[in-house]
Amino acid sequence: MKKLIATLALIIAAPLALQSNAALAETEKTKQVVYHVNKSDMNTIKAALRNVTNHINSPSGPETQIEIAVHGGGIAMLTEARNDPQLQAAIDNVKAHDVEIKVCANTLRGKNLDVKDDLYDTKESDVVPSGVAHVADRQAEGWAYIHP
């Protein structure tokens, strides 16, 4: 009888345990933040990457989805990184923590830049039609906004 009760308890508990694990996986990233980088000043760009790194390493880091939206002068983050190993390392570090860097198509056209030839570690899928619109859309979706 005890074995039967234990078996029934397992049969009932197993789906509940799986359901709670599924819910945990779905709510893992409960916060969203977009960092807005639009200045070409390398001190500002490096500070932004430090801010993102600090955010990743904070207690809320694991539960936060982070994007960096780059447009205008901020594109220097990716053009300068092609020849700057320290900048490359900072970008690689944040990307290793699932941070996405979104790049403005208008900036690319305006500065005559090619994703593959002129930007560090950038794919076509990283390009958004408008950097400022992307930031505004994220804010409208409830994302926190940070402009270092």
Secondary structure, DSSP 8 states (H G I E B T S, - for coil): -HHHHHHHHHHHHHHHHHHHHHHHHHTS--EEEEEEE----HHHHHHHHHHHHHHHTSTTGGGEEEEEEE-GGGGHHHHHGGG-HHHHHHHHHHHHTT-EEEEEHHHHHHTT--HHHHSTT--GGGEES-HHHHHHHHHHTT-EEE--
